[in-house]
Amino acid sequence: MSPRPIRASDLVTYLYCHRAWWYRLQGVESANLTQMQAGEVFHAAHGRRVFRARLLQLTGWGLLLFAMLLLVALVTLYWLQ
């Protein structure tokens, strides 16, 4: 059996409250499950927005590079005539 991985949420819980970390380790349910589930939904949606923003940014850089290469090719063809 491999050891249980240490997650960032475990570290944050331990640093915030040692007792809360211990309760979680023992499998005791948290009293604020509704808020925690809402936080998970929010973070998932935020992660998707960040991913889309990064994808759009990379697409923009790619289009800029393509335009610059096209400009260089056109200028080179113009000077060769």
mmCIF file as gemmi writes it, N, C-alpha and C atoms, coordinates in Angstrom:
data_model
loop_
_atom_site.group_PDB
_atom_site.id
_atom_site.type_symbol
_atom_site.label_atom_id
_atom_site.label_alt_id
_atom_site.label_comp_id
_atom_site.label_asym_id
_atom_site.label_entity_id
_atom_site.label_seq_id
_atom_site.pdbx_PDB_ins_code
_atom_site.Cartn_x
_atom_site.Cartn_y
_atom_site.Cartn_z
_atom_site.occupancy
_atom_site.B_iso_or_equiv
_atom_site.pdbx_formal_charge
_atom_site.auth_seq_id
_atom_site.auth_asym_id
_atom_site.pdbx_PDB_model_num
ATOM 1 N N . MET Axp A 1 ? 0.846 -1.182 0 1 0 ? 1 A 1
ATOM 2 C CA . MET Axp A 1 ? 0 0 0 1 0 ? 1 A 1
ATOM 3 C C . MET Axp A 1 ? 0.887 1.239 0 1 0 ? 1 A 1
ATOM 4 N N . SER Axp A 2 ? 0.647 2.141 -0.946 1 0 ? 2 A 1
ATOM 5 C CA . SER Axp A 2 ? 1.459 3.356 -1.035 1 0 ? 2 A 1
ATOM 6 C C . SER Axp A 2 ? 0.954 4.39 -0.028 1 0 ? 2 A 1
ATOM 7 N N . PRO Axp A 3 ? 1.847 5.264 0.431 1 0 ? 3 A 1
ATOM 8 C CA . PRO Axp A 3 ? 1.425 6.281 1.4 1 0 ? 3 A 1
ATOM 9 C C . PRO Axp A 3 ? 0.467 7.285 0.761 1 0 ? 3 A 1
ATOM 10 N N . ARG Axp A 4 ? -0.393 7.856 1.578 1 0 ? 4 A 1
ATOM 11 C CA . ARG Axp A 4 ? -1.371 8.838 1.108 1 0 ? 4 A 1
ATOM 12 C C . ARG Axp A 4 ? -0.639 10.115 0.699 1 0 ? 4 A 1
ATOM 13 N N . PRO Axp A 5 ? -0.934 10.658 -0.497 1 0 ? 5 A 1
ATOM 14 C CA . PRO Axp A 5 ? -0.251 11.889 -0.921 1 0 ? 5 A 1
ATOM 15 C C . PRO Axp A 5 ? -0.671 13.076 -0.054 1 0 ? 5 A 1
ATOM 16 N N . ILE Axp A 6 ? 0.232 14.002 0.124 1 0 ? 6 A 1
ATOM 17 C CA . ILE Axp A 6 ? -0.067 15.218 0.884 1 0 ? 6 A 1
ATOM 18 C C . ILE Axp A 6 ? -0.596 16.247 -0.104 1 0 ? 6 A 1
ATOM 19 N N . ARG Axp A 7 ? -1.812 16.703 0.122 1 0 ? 7 A 1
ATOM 20 C CA . ARG Axp A 7 ? -2.451 17.68 -0.765 1 0 ? 7 A 1
ATOM 21 C C . ARG Axp A 7 ? -2.282 19.086 -0.193 1 0 ? 7 A 1
ATOM 22 N N . ALA Axp A 8 ? -2.382 20.069 -1.085 1 0 ? 8 A 1
ATOM 23 C CA . ALA Axp A 8 ? -2.275 21.459 -0.646 1 0 ? 8 A 1
ATOM 24 C C . ALA Axp A 8 ? -3.382 21.794 0.344 1 0 ? 8 A 1
ATOM 25 N N . SER Axp A 9 ? -4.571 21.245 0.122 1 0 ? 9 A 1
ATOM 26 C CA . SER Axp A 9 ? -5.68 21.523 1.046 1 0 ? 9 A 1
ATOM 27 C C . SER Axp A 9 ? -5.381 20.967 2.441 1 0 ? 9 A 1
ATOM 28 N N . ASP Axp A 10 ? -4.657 19.831 2.513 1 0 ? 10 A 1
ATOM 29 C CA . ASP Axp A 10 ? -4.259 19.289 3.817 1 0 ? 10 A 1
ATOM 30 C C . ASP Axp A 10 ? -3.317 20.247 4.531 1 0 ? 10 A 1
ATOM 31 N N . LEU Axp A 11 ? -2.359 20.787 3.782 1 0 ? 11 A 1
ATOM 32 C CA . LEU Axp A 11 ? -1.411 21.724 4.392 1 0 ? 11 A 1
ATOM 33 C C . LEU Axp A 11 ? -2.11 22.984 4.885 1 0 ? 11 A 1
ATOM 34 N N . VAL Axp A 12 ? -3.004 23.517 4.049 1 0 ? 12 A 1
ATOM 35 C CA . VAL Axp A 12 ? -3.729 24.729 4.445 1 0 ? 12 A 1
ATOM 36 C C . VAL Axp A 12 ? -4.589 24.457 5.664 1 0 ? 12 A 1
ATOM 37 N N . THR Axp A 13 ? -5.278 23.324 5.673 1 0 ? 13 A 1
ATOM 38 C CA . THR Axp A 13 ? -6.119 22.98 6.827 1 0 ? 13 A 1
ATOM 39 C C . THR Axp A 13 ? -5.263 22.837 8.077 1 0 ? 13 A 1
ATOM 40 N N . TYR Axp A 14 ? -4.113 22.182 7.952 1 0 ? 14 A 1
ATOM 41 C CA . TYR Axp A 14 ? -3.24 21.985 9.111 1 0 ? 14 A 1
ATOM 42 C C . TYR Axp A 14 ? -2.711 23.322 9.629 1 0 ? 14 A 1
ATOM 43 N N . LEU Axp A 15 ? -2.297 24.191 8.703 1 0 ? 15 A 1
ATOM 44 C CA . LEU Axp A 15 ? -1.767 25.485 9.131 1 0 ? 15 A 1
ATOM 45 C C . LEU Axp A 15 ? -2.853 26.364 9.745 1 0 ? 15 A 1
ATOM 46 N N . TYR Axp A 16 ? -4.084 26.255 9.217 1 0 ? 16 A 1
ATOM 47 C CA . TYR Axp A 16 ? -5.18 27.059 9.74 1 0 ? 16 A 1
ATOM 48 C C . TYR Axp A 16 ? -5.634 26.543 11.107 1 0 ? 16 A 1
ATOM 49 N N . CYS Axp A 17 ? -5.805 25.22 11.198 1 0 ? 17 A 1
ATOM 50 C CA . CYS Axp A 17 ? -6.292 24.638 12.453 1 0 ? 17 A 1
ATOM 51 C C . CYS Axp A 17 ? -5.872 23.172 12.517 1 0 ? 17 A 1
ATOM 52 N N . HIS Axp A 18 ? -4.984 22.852 13.449 1 0 ? 18 A 1
ATOM 53 C CA . HIS Axp A 18 ? -4.488 21.477 13.59 1 0 ? 18 A 1
ATOM 54 C C . HIS Axp A 18 ? -5.638 20.505 13.888 1 0 ? 18 A 1
ATOM 55 N N . ARG Axp A 19 ? -6.597 20.967 14.676 1 0 ? 19 A 1
ATOM 56 C CA . ARG Axp A 19 ? -7.713 20.104 15.054 1 0 ? 19 A 1
ATOM 57 C C . ARG Axp A 19 ? -8.594 19.796 13.836 1 0 ? 19 A 1
ATOM 58 N N . ALA Axp A 20 ? -8.835 20.794 12.984 1 0 ? 20 A 1
ATOM 59 C CA . ALA Axp A 20 ? -9.634 20.573 11.781 1 0 ? 20 A 1
ATOM 60 C C . ALA Axp A 20 ? -8.944 19.559 10.869 1 0 ? 20 A 1
ATOM 61 N N . TRP Axp A 21 ? -7.636 19.655 10.771 1 0 ? 21 A 1
ATOM 62 C CA . TRP Axp A 21 ? -6.873 18.692 9.958 1 0 ? 21 A 1
ATOM 63 C C . TRP Axp A 21 ? -7.031 17.281 10.53 1 0 ? 21 A 1
ATOM 64 N N . TRP Axp A 22 ? -6.934 17.175 11.861 1 0 ? 22 A 1
ATOM 65 C CA . TRP Axp A 22 ? -7.051 15.874 12.505 1 0 ? 22 A 1
ATOM 66 C C . TRP Axp A 22 ? -8.448 15.292 12.294 1 0 ? 22 A 1
ATOM 67 N N . TYR Axp A 23 ? -9.493 16.146 12.439 1 0 ? 23 A 1
ATOM 68 C CA . TYR Axp A 23 ? -10.862 15.681 12.196 1 0 ? 23 A 1
ATOM 69 C C . TYR Axp A 23 ? -11.016 15.169 10.767 1 0 ? 23 A 1
ATOM 70 N N . ARG Axp A 24 ? -10.461 15.9 9.812 1 0 ? 24 A 1
ATOM 71 C CA . ARG Axp A 24 ? -10.553 15.478 8.418 1 0 ? 24 A 1
ATOM 72 C C . ARG Axp A 24 ? -9.852 14.134 8.229 1 0 ? 24 A 1
ATOM 73 N N . LEU Axp A 25 ? -8.713 13.975 8.862 1 0 ? 25 A 1
ATOM 74 C CA . LEU Axp A 25 ? -7.956 12.729 8.766 1 0 ? 25 A 1
ATOM 75 C C . LEU Axp A 25 ? -8.749 11.557 9.357 1 0 ? 25 A 1
ATOM 76 N N . GLN Axp A 26 ? -9.541 11.837 10.393 1 0 ? 26 A 1
ATOM 77 C CA . GLN Axp A 26 ? -10.348 10.806 11.033 1 0 ? 26 A 1
ATOM 78 C C . GLN Axp A 26 ? -11.644 10.529 10.269 1 0 ? 26 A 1
ATOM 79 N N . GLY Axp A 27 ? -11.942 11.355 9.253 1 0 ? 27 A 1
ATOM 80 C CA . GLY Axp A 27 ? -13.143 11.15 8.455 1 0 ? 27 A 1
ATOM 81 C C . GLY Axp A 27 ? -14.381 11.828 9.004 1 0 ? 27 A 1
ATOM 82 N N . VAL Axp A 28 ? -14.216 12.774 9.929 1 0 ? 28 A 1
ATOM 83 C CA . VAL Axp A 28 ? -15.353 13.5 10.492 1 0 ? 28 A 1
ATOM 84 C C . VAL Axp A 28 ? -15.813 14.537 9.467 1 0 ? 28 A 1
ATOM 85 N N . GLU Axp A 29 ? -17.119 14.538 9.172 1 0 ? 29 A 1
ATOM 86 C CA . GLU Axp A 29 ? -17.676 15.467 8.189 1 0 ? 29 A 1
ATOM 87 C C . GLU Axp A 29 ? -17.634 16.906 8.702 1 0 ? 29 A 1
ATOM 88 N N . SER Axp A 30 ? -17.37 17.833 7.795 1 0 ? 30 A 1
ATOM 89 C CA . SER Axp A 30 ? -17.371 19.25 8.138 1 0 ? 30 A 1
ATOM 90 C C . SER Axp A 30 ? -18.805 19.751 8.259 1 0 ? 30 A 1
ATOM 91 N N . ALA Axp A 31 ? -19.009 20.758 9.088 1 0 ? 31 A 1
ATOM 92 C CA . ALA Axp A 31 ? -20.347 21.299 9.294 1 0 ? 31 A 1
ATOM 93 C C . ALA Axp A 31 ? -20.766 22.243 8.176 1 0 ? 31 A 1
ATOM 94 N N . ASN Axp A 32 ? -19.82 22.717 7.376 1 0 ? 32 A 1
ATOM 95 C CA . ASN Axp A 32 ? -20.139 23.69 6.333 1 0 ? 32 A 1
ATOM 96 C C . ASN Axp A 32 ? -19.97 23.081 4.931 1 0 ? 32 A 1
ATOM 97 N N . LEU Axp A 33 ? -20.581 21.933 4.714 1 0 ? 33 A 1
ATOM 98 C CA . LEU Axp A 33 ? -20.462 21.25 3.422 1 0 ? 33 A 1
ATOM 99 C C . LEU Axp A 33 ? -21.048 22.066 2.277 1 0 ? 33 A 1
ATOM 100 N N . THR Axp A 34 ? -22.143 22.778 2.536 1 0 ? 34 A 1
ATOM 101 C CA . THR Axp A 34 ? -22.775 23.58 1.483 1 0 ? 34 A 1
ATOM 102 C C . THR Axp A 34 ? -21.822 24.652 0.979 1 0 ? 34 A 1
ATOM 103 N N . GLN Axp A 35 ? -21.169 25.363 1.889 1 0 ? 35 A 1
ATOM 104 C CA . GLN Axp A 35 ? -20.227 26.403 1.503 1 0 ? 35 A 1
ATOM 105 C C . GLN Axp A 35 ? -19.01 25.805 0.786 1 0 ? 35 A 1
ATOM 106 N N . MET Axp A 36 ? -18.559 24.645 1.25 1 0 ? 36 A 1
ATOM 107 C CA . MET Axp A 36 ? -17.419 24.006 0.619 1 0 ? 36 A 1
ATOM 108 C C . MET Axp A 36 ? -17.748 23.569 -0.809 1 0 ? 36 A 1
ATOM 109 N N . GLN Axp A 37 ? -18.948 23.025 -1.008 1 0 ? 37 A 1
ATOM 110 C CA . GLN Axp A 37 ? -19.359 22.621 -2.353 1 0 ? 37 A 1
ATOM 111 C C . GLN Axp A 37 ? -19.506 23.836 -3.263 1 0 ? 37 A 1
ATOM 112 N N . ALA Axp A 38 ? -20.03 24.932 -2.736 1 0 ? 38 A 1
ATOM 113 C CA . ALA Axp A 38 ? -20.138 26.164 -3.527 1 0 ? 38 A 1
ATOM 114 C C . ALA Axp A 38 ? -18.753 26.668 -3.9 1 0 ? 38 A 1
ATOM 115 N N . GLY Axp A 39 ? -17.8 26.556 -2.996 1 0 ? 39 A 1
ATOM 116 C CA . GLY Axp A 39 ? -16.427 26.956 -3.288 1 0 ? 39 A 1
ATOM 117 C C . GLY Axp A 39 ? -15.803 26.092 -4.365 1 0 ? 39 A 1
ATOM 118 N N . GLU Axp A 40 ? -16.088 24.794 -4.334 1 0 ? 40 A 1
ATOM 119 C CA . GLU Axp A 40 ? -15.552 23.897 -5.359 1 0 ? 40 A 1
ATOM 120 C C . GLU Axp A 40 ? -16.123 24.246 -6.736 1 0 ? 40 A 1
ATOM 121 N N . VAL Axp A 41 ? -17.421 24.538 -6.785 1 0 ? 41 A 1
ATOM 122 C CA . VAL Axp A 41 ? -18.055 24.925 -8.052 1 0 ? 41 A 1
ATOM 123 C C . VAL Axp A 41 ? -17.443 26.227 -8.567 1 0 ? 41 A 1
ATOM 124 N N . PHE Axp A 42 ? -17.269 27.196 -7.66 1 0 ? 42 A 1
ATOM 125 C CA . PHE Axp A 42 ? -16.679 28.476 -8.048 1 0 ? 42 A 1
ATOM 126 C C . PHE Axp A 42 ? -15.271 28.287 -8.591 1 0 ? 42 A 1
ATOM 127 N N . HIS Axp A 43 ? -14.452 27.501 -7.901 1 0 ? 43 A 1
ATOM 128 C CA . HIS Axp A 43 ? -13.068 27.311 -8.33 1 0 ? 43 A 1
ATOM 129 C C . HIS Axp A 43 ? -12.984 26.556 -9.65 1 0 ? 43 A 1
ATOM 130 N N . ALA Axp A 44 ? -13.875 25.613 -9.87 1 0 ? 44 A 1
ATOM 131 C CA . ALA Axp A 44 ? -13.886 24.891 -11.149 1 0 ? 44 A 1
ATOM 132 C C . ALA Axp A 44 ? -14.227 25.848 -12.289 1 0 ? 44 A 1
ATOM 133 N N . ALA Axp A 45 ? -15.239 26.703 -12.085 1 0 ? 45 A 1
ATOM 134 C CA . ALA Axp A 45 ? -15.617 27.674 -13.114 1 0 ? 45 A 1
ATOM 135 C C . ALA Axp A 45 ? -14.489 28.671 -13.348 1 0 ? 45 A 1
ATOM 136 N N . HIS Axp A 46 ? -13.857 29.115 -12.274 1 0 ? 46 A 1
ATOM 137 C CA . HIS Axp A 46 ? -12.737 30.045 -12.403 1 0 ? 46 A 1
ATOM 138 C C . HIS Axp A 46 ? -11.591 29.403 -13.177 1 0 ? 46 A 1
ATOM 139 N N . GLY Axp A 47 ? -11.299 28.15 -12.9 1 0 ? 47 A 1
ATOM 140 C CA . GLY Axp A 47 ? -10.242 27.437 -13.614 1 0 ? 47 A 1
ATOM 141 C C . GLY Axp A 47 ? -10.523 27.353 -15.105 1 0 ? 47 A 1
ATOM 142 N N . ARG Axp A 48 ? -11.793 27.116 -15.456 1 0 ? 48 A 1
ATOM 143 C CA . ARG Axp A 48 ? -12.159 27.076 -16.88 1 0 ? 48 A 1
ATOM 144 C C . ARG Axp A 48 ? -11.978 28.443 -17.526 1 0 ? 48 A 1
ATOM 145 N N . ARG Axp A 49 ? -12.345 29.52 -16.819 1 0 ? 49 A 1
ATOM 146 C CA . ARG Axp A 49 ? -12.17 30.873 -17.369 1 0 ? 49 A 1
ATOM 147 C C . ARG Axp A 49 ? -10.685 31.199 -17.549 1 0 ? 49 A 1
ATOM 148 N N . VAL Axp A 50 ? -9.864 30.826 -16.609 1 0 ? 50 A 1
ATOM 149 C CA . VAL Axp A 50 ? -8.426 31.071 -16.719 1 0 ? 50 A 1
ATOM 150 C C . VAL Axp A 50 ? -7.845 30.291 -17.897 1 0 ? 50 A 1
ATOM 151 N N . PHE Axp A 51 ? -8.277 29.043 -18.069 1 0 ? 51 A 1
ATOM 152 C CA . PHE Axp A 51 ? -7.803 28.231 -19.189 1 0 ? 51 A 1
ATOM 153 C C . PHE Axp A 51 ? -8.179 28.868 -20.529 1 0 ? 51 A 1
ATOM 154 N N . ARG Axp A 52 ? -9.437 29.328 -20.644 1 0 ? 52 A 1
ATOM 155 C CA . ARG Axp A 52 ? -9.876 29.962 -21.896 1 0 ? 52 A 1
ATOM 156 C C . ARG Axp A 52 ? -9.109 31.247 -22.154 1 0 ? 52 A 1
ATOM 157 N N . ALA Axp A 53 ? -8.861 32.038 -21.118 1 0 ? 53 A 1
ATOM 158 C CA . ALA Axp A 53 ? -8.11 33.286 -21.283 1 0 ? 53 A 1
ATOM 159 C C . ALA Axp A 53 ? -6.695 32.991 -21.76 1 0 ? 53 A 1
ATOM 160 N N . ARG Axp A 54 ? -6.071 31.987 -21.19 1 0 ? 54 A 1
ATOM 161 C CA . ARG Axp A 54 ? -4.706 31.618 -21.6 1 0 ? 54 A 1
ATOM 162 C C . ARG Axp A 54 ? -4.694 31.113 -23.043 1 0 ? 54 A 1
ATOM 163 N N . LEU Axp A 55 ? -5.704 30.334 -23.416 1 0 ? 55 A 1
ATOM 164 C CA . LEU Axp A 55 ? -5.806 29.835 -24.785 1 0 ? 55 A 1
ATOM 165 C C . LEU Axp A 55 ? -5.975 30.983 -25.77 1 0 ? 55 A 1
ATOM 166 N N . LEU Axp A 56 ? -6.816 31.955 -25.427 1 0 ? 56 A 1
ATOM 167 C CA . LEU Axp A 56 ? -6.987 33.126 -26.292 1 0 ? 56 A 1
ATOM 168 C C . LEU Axp A 56 ? -5.699 33.938 -26.396 1 0 ? 56 A 1
ATOM 169 N N . GLN Axp A 57 ? -4.984 34.057 -25.304 1 0 ? 57 A 1
ATOM 170 C CA . GLN Axp A 57 ? -3.72 34.788 -25.313 1 0 ? 57 A 1
ATOM 171 C C . GLN Axp A 57 ? -2.705 34.098 -26.226 1 0 ? 57 A 1
ATOM 172 N N . LEU Axp A 58 ? -2.595 32.786 -26.116 1 0 ? 58 A 1
ATOM 173 C CA . LEU Axp A 58 ? -1.669 32.048 -26.98 1 0 ? 58 A 1
ATOM 174 C C . LEU Axp A 58 ? -2.087 32.137 -28.442 1 0 ? 58 A 1
ATOM 175 N N . THR Axp A 59 ? -3.388 32.109 -28.711 1 0 ? 59 A 1
ATOM 176 C CA . THR Axp A 59 ? -3.878 32.261 -30.075 1 0 ? 59 A 1
ATOM 177 C C . THR Axp A 59 ? -3.504 33.634 -30.628 1 0 ? 59 A 1
ATOM 178 N N . GLY Axp A 60 ? -3.651 34.65 -29.814 1 0 ? 60 A 1
ATOM 179 C CA . GLY Axp A 60 ? -3.263 36.005 -30.228 1 0 ? 60 A 1
ATOM 180 C C . GLY Axp A 60 ? -1.793 36.102 -30.564 1 0 ? 60 A 1
ATOM 181 N N . TRP Axp A 61 ? -0.94 35.525 -29.719 1 0 ? 61 A 1
ATOM 182 C CA . TRP Axp A 61 ? 0.498 35.536 -29.997 1 0 ? 61 A 1
ATOM 183 C C . TRP Axp A 61 ? 0.817 34.773 -31.28 1 0 ? 61 A 1
ATOM 184 N N . GLY Axp A 62 ? 0.127 33.662 -31.486 1 0 ? 62 A 1
ATOM 185 C CA . GLY Axp A 62 ? 0.332 32.882 -32.707 1 0 ? 62 A 1
ATOM 186 C C . GLY Axp A 62 ? -0.068 33.662 -33.948 1 0 ? 62 A 1
ATOM 187 N N . LEU Axp A 63 ? -1.201 34.355 -33.879 1 0 ? 63 A 1
ATOM 188 C CA . LEU Axp A 63 ? -1.638 35.173 -35.01 1 0 ? 63 A 1
ATOM 189 C C . LEU Axp A 63 ? -0.68 36.333 -35.268 1 0 ? 63 A 1
ATOM 190 N N . LEU Axp A 64 ? -0.156 36.93 -34.226 1 0 ? 64 A 1
ATOM 191 C CA . LEU Axp A 64 ? 0.827 38.005 -34.384 1 0 ? 64 A 1
ATOM 192 C C . LEU Axp A 64 ? 2.09 37.489 -35.059 1 0 ? 64 A 1
ATOM 193 N N . LEU Axp A 65 ? 2.561 36.328 -34.635 1 0 ? 65 A 1
ATOM 194 C CA . LEU Axp A 65 ? 3.749 35.738 -35.249 1 0 ? 65 A 1
ATOM 195 C C . LEU Axp A 65 ? 3.491 35.424 -36.722 1 0 ? 65 A 1
ATOM 196 N N . PHE Axp A 66 ? 2.316 34.875 -37.034 1 0 ? 66 A 1
ATOM 197 C CA . PHE Axp A 66 ? 1.966 34.572 -38.415 1 0 ? 66 A 1
ATOM 198 C C . PHE Axp A 66 ? 1.936 35.848 -39.256 1 0 ? 66 A 1
ATOM 199 N N . ALA Axp A 67 ? 1.348 36.915 -38.732 1 0 ? 67 A 1
ATOM 200 C CA . ALA Axp A 67 ? 1.285 38.184 -39.462 1 0 ? 67 A 1
ATOM 201 C C . ALA Axp A 67 ? 2.679 38.743 -39.716 1 0 ? 67 A 1
ATOM 202 N N . MET Axp A 68 ? 3.559 38.634 -38.736 1 0 ? 68 A 1
ATOM 203 C CA . MET Axp A 68 ? 4.927 39.141 -38.912 1 0 ? 68 A 1
ATOM 204 C C . MET Axp A 68 ? 5.675 38.332 -39.967 1 0 ? 68 A 1
ATOM 205 N N . LEU Axp A 69 ? 5.507 37.012 -39.939 1 0 ? 69 A 1
ATOM 206 C CA . LEU Axp A 69 ? 6.163 36.176 -40.946 1 0 ? 69 A 1
ATOM 207 C C . LEU Axp A 69 ? 5.609 36.467 -42.338 1 0 ? 69 A 1
ATOM 208 N N . LEU Axp A 70 ? 4.325 36.686 -42.446 1 0 ? 70 A 1
ATOM 209 C CA . LEU Axp A 70 ? 3.71 37.03 -43.718 1 0 ? 70 A 1
ATOM 210 C C . LEU Axp A 70 ? 4.228 38.365 -44.22 1 0 ? 70 A 1
ATOM 211 N N . LEU Axp A 71 ? 4.372 39.329 -43.338 1 0 ? 71 A 1
ATOM 212 C CA . LEU Axp A 71 ? 4.915 40.636 -43.705 1 0 ? 71 A 1
ATOM 213 C C . LEU Axp A 71 ? 6.343 40.514 -44.21 1 0 ? 71 A 1
ATOM 214 N N . VAL Axp A 72 ? 7.161 39.738 -43.53 1 0 ? 72 A 1
ATOM 215 C CA . VAL Axp A 72 ? 8.545 39.527 -43.962 1 0 ? 72 A 1
ATOM 216 C C . VAL Axp A 72 ? 8.573 38.87 -45.335 1 0 ? 72 A 1
ATOM 217 N N . ALA Axp A 73 ? 7.71 37.884 -45.557 1 0 ? 73 A 1
ATOM 218 C CA . ALA Axp A 73 ? 7.666 37.2 -46.853 1 0 ? 73 A 1
ATOM 219 C C . ALA Axp A 73 ? 7.248 38.159 -47.956 1 0 ? 73 A 1
ATOM 220 N N . LEU Axp A 74 ? 6.249 38.987 -47.7 1 0 ? 74 A 1
ATOM 221 C CA . LEU Axp A 74 ? 5.794 39.936 -48.717 1 0 ? 74 A 1
ATOM 222 C C . LEU Axp A 74 ? 6.846 40.99 -49.023 1 0 ? 74 A 1
ATOM 223 N N . VAL Axp A 75 ? 7.51 41.498 -48.002 1 0 ? 75 A 1
ATOM 224 C CA . VAL Axp A 75 ? 8.58 42.487 -48.218 1 0 ? 75 A 1
ATOM 225 C C . VAL Axp A 75 ? 9.726 41.86 -48.993 1 0 ? 75 A 1
ATOM 226 N N . THR Axp A 76 ? 10.075 40.635 -48.672 1 0 ? 76 A 1
ATOM 227 C CA . THR Axp A 76 ? 11.153 39.93 -49.381 1 0 ? 76 A 1
ATOM 228 C C . THR Axp A 76 ? 10.773 39.734 -50.85 1 0 ? 76 A 1
ATOM 229 N N . LEU Axp A 77 ? 9.551 39.31 -51.137 1 0 ? 77 A 1
ATOM 230 C CA . LEU Axp A 77 ? 9.104 39.146 -52.514 1 0 ? 77 A 1
ATOM 231 C C . LEU Axp A 77 ? 9.098 40.468 -53.263 1 0 ? 77 A 1
ATOM 232 N N . TYR Axp A 78 ? 8.711 41.541 -52.586 1 0 ? 78 A 1
ATOM 233 C CA . TYR Axp A 78 ? 8.682 42.853 -53.218 1 0 ? 78 A 1
ATOM 234 C C . TYR Axp A 78 ? 10.092 43.297 -53.626 1 0 ? 78 A 1
ATOM 235 N N . TRP Axp A 79 ? 11.07 43.074 -52.75 1 0 ? 79 A 1
ATOM 236 C CA . TRP Axp A 79 ? 12.432 43.497 -53.041 1 0 ? 79 A 1
ATOM 237 C C . TRP Axp A 79 ? 13.104 42.627 -54.08 1 0 ? 79 A 1
ATOM 238 N N . LEU Axp A 80 ? 12.642 41.385 -54.245 1 0 ? 80 A 1
ATOM 239 C CA . LEU Axp A 80 ? 13.236 40.505 -55.24 1 0 ? 80 A 1
ATOM 240 C C . LEU Axp A 80 ? 12.747 40.808 -56.648 1 0 ? 80 A 1
ATOM 241 N N . GLN Axp A 81 ? 11.691 41.557 -56.808 1 0 ? 81 A 1
ATOM 242 C CA . GLN Axp A 81 ? 11.175 41.853 -58.149 1 0 ? 81 A 1
ATOM 243 C C . GLN Axp A 81 ? 11.985 42.889 -58.854 1 0 ? 81 A 1
